[in-house]
């Protein structure tokens, strides 16, 4: 083992490691890909009767949910969080490395596979979900309430509203 392995990580390396762990822990883009592949009208299912939404606009909205776009938003959010986190970032990285990233990924995979009802959180996951000290980290990991899907729903809503605006769809009409 070389001497460099014993040197502490720089802040830039910590940020990169945190972003990598968040990417591993929250494969939300997989959920979007499943929905896109299974439903040609997703995410505007009930709104296709609106004459002001064209097929081109629907395609534009769906592009926002494609893996690379959803992943970019997720990773940018994680990077900004990590850069502002300061010394607490070490604890966040530790928690993710101690197994939470793997268990969180398993939860997201269960959601995408439709088997989330049988998912059982382990003690590390319960600690993160219940301890108030980790509320900001839960937000970044899209698990920011006791109903795990609400963090995911907030993330989807953000992407949806950004896509509606960018794709020229009138948000004043009811959805």
Helices and strands as residue ranges (DSSP letters): G 3-6, H 11-25, H 28-38, G 45-47, H 55-64, H 67-85, H 88-95, I 96-100, H 101-113, G 116-118, H 123-130, G 132-134, H 135-140, H 148-166
